[in-house]
């Protein structure tokens, strides 16, 4: 199989030289290091389109100055501009828009398998939980999500995902509400919450160093649907 792929790449490279095009290949990942299969990759100017294989690998003919688009309803659209500084082999990370419906779609279309999603994300949603029975968001989180602790008192305790790793530095998780990083979540009423997801380990790496202590992702009823 690998020899076949190399032969195809060489053939495409020959066509690229003739037409002043360029062959680009790479891998598509999400939630840190999960490979995304069956995802459509298209070159907007060249008009070519392919799908990633079971390992997230793709190769595609593009123009010398083109835009690659990685698209699906369950991922945020990602565009990569082709230019002289871009290497021929790419690693493209795309953001999974987590919801119960999107999990079903992702599994159904073969983008990821259910086990990988469950291992990467812990989630509660209002369709299966009565969020309004809790007095505040921290009582809602406390003891309901595996590996998550609420530490401290007052109106703004800390949500700890990986355990307290430092006495002097904060181990508090990063908070993302409706796609925006915020400093506090104490003001959010449980009745306003549509879902809560917890990202940890490699699945939090999409937020860079800010997600080193894990990420609490909250979608509100007024947020994106």
N, C-alpha and C positions, 0 to 999 in steps of 0.2 A: 504494500500500500504506500509506504514512504517513497519507494522508487517511482511509483506512478505519479505521486504528487510532485516530485522533483522534475519529472519529465514534463508535466503540465506547466509548471512554473517556467521551465526553460523555453517551452513553446510560446507561452504568453509574453515572456521577456523579448523573444524575437519579434513578435508582432508589435510590442511596445516600441522597440527601436525603429521599426519601419514607420510607424504612425506618430512618432514623437510623443508617445504616451509613456506611462509609468506603471509598473506592477508593484502593488503594495500588499503585504501580508501581515498577519499578526493574530493575536488572541483577544477575545472579549471576556472580561470577568465582571462579577458583581459581588457585593457583600464581602469585599476584601479579596477573596481568592477563588470564588466559585466560578467555574467555566460556564458560559452561556451558550447553549446549543440552539440551532435552528433559528437564529436571529438574522433578520434581513440587514444586509450591509449594501448600500448603494452609493455610486459615484455620480453626483448630481450633474456634472458637465459631460462626462463620458457617456452617461446613460446606461452604465452596466450595473448589475445587481447580483449578489450571491447570498448564500446563507451560511452561517457558521456550522462546522461539523460538531460531533459529539464532544470534542475537547475544546470547543470555542474558537477553533482555528478558521481563518478565512484567507483567501487571496483574490485580488480583484485588479482589473485594469482601469487606470484612471488617466485623466489628463495631467500634464505637468503641473498645472495650477487648477486644482479641483477641490471639492469638498466631499468628504465621506460622511454619510449619515447612517446612524445606528438607531433603528426605530422599532418600537413595539408599544402597545398600550400600557404595559405594566412597568416600563422603564421610562425614566426621563430622557427625552431625546438628546442625543449626543452628536455633535458635529466635530470633525477633525479636518482642518484645512491642510491641503497638500501644498508644500513649498520646498524649496531647496534645502532648508534646515531640517526637514522631517526625515527620520530614517526610514528605510524600506520595510523594516519589521517593527510593528507596533504592539504595545500592550494597552488596550483601551478598557478603562473601567467605566461602567455605567451604573447609574443609581436605580435600584429597585424601589418602586412605589408600593410600600407594603400595605396590604389590606387583605381580609379574608377572600374577597372576590379575586384579587390579583394573584394570590397564592394559587387558587384553583386554576386560573388561566395559565400561569407560569408552568404548572405541572402538566396541564392538559396539552399545551403546545410543545412540551418537552424542553423548555428553556432551562429548567432546573428540576431536580427531583425533590419530592416532599421531605425526605429525611434531611437533605442539606439545608433546606429552608428552616426547618424546625430547629436544627442545631445552631443556626446562625442568628435566629431571631426569636425572642419571646414576646408574646403579644396578648393583650386583652382588648376586646371590642364590645361596644354597648349592646350589640345584638344578642350576645350570650351572657351579659352581665348587667346588673342593675347598678350603674355608677352612682345614681342619685342617693343611694342609701348611705353613702360615706360623707362625712362632714367636710373633708378637704382632700386635696389630691394626694397628700402623703399617706393618709389612712387608706386611700384606694390602692396605692402602690405597695404599702407595707405588707409583706407576707404573701403577696398574690403572684409574684413573678419569681421564678427560680433564680437563685443566686443574687437576689437584689435585697439590700437592707436600707432602712431609713434610720439614720443616726442623728442624735441630738434632739433638742426640744425647741419650743418657740414656734413662730410662724414659718420659719424657713430652715428646717433641718436639711441634712445632706442626704442625697440618694447615692449609695455606694454599690457599685456593681461588682468590682473585683476584690472587695475587701479593703480595709484601711491599710495602705502600704507605706504611709509616711506620717510622722508626728508633726512635722513642721509645714509640709506642703499639703494642699487640699487633695483629697481623693474623690471629690464629688464628680459625678457624671456630668457630661455636657448635655444641656437641654436644648432641644429643637422643637419649636411649636409652629405648626403649619408651614414648615420649610425654613423658618427663621431661627437662628441661634439666639437664645435669650439667657439672661442671667438668673432669672427666678421663675418659678412656676407656682408659687404659693397663692397667687391671686386667681388662679384658674379654678372655677367651680367644677366639681366632678360631673355635674349635669351638663356642662358644656362640652365634655370630652366625647369624641367619637371612637378613638382608639388610642392605646398606648403600646408602643413597641420598644424593646430594649435591644440595642446592638452591642455586642461585646467581641473581644478578641479581633480577629481579622475583619469581621463584618463592620467594625467601627472605623476601619482604616480609611474609608472614603472621606472622613472629616480630618484626616491628617493628625498632627500632634494634639489638636484640641480634643480628639476622641480617645486619647490614651487611657482614660479612666472609664471608657464605655459611653454610650449615648442613650438618652431617654428621648424618644421621638413621640410627640403628642400631636394628634390631629383633632381639631375641634369641629363641632357641628357647623360652625361658620367658615371653617377652613376649606381647602380644596377637596372636592369629592371625586 
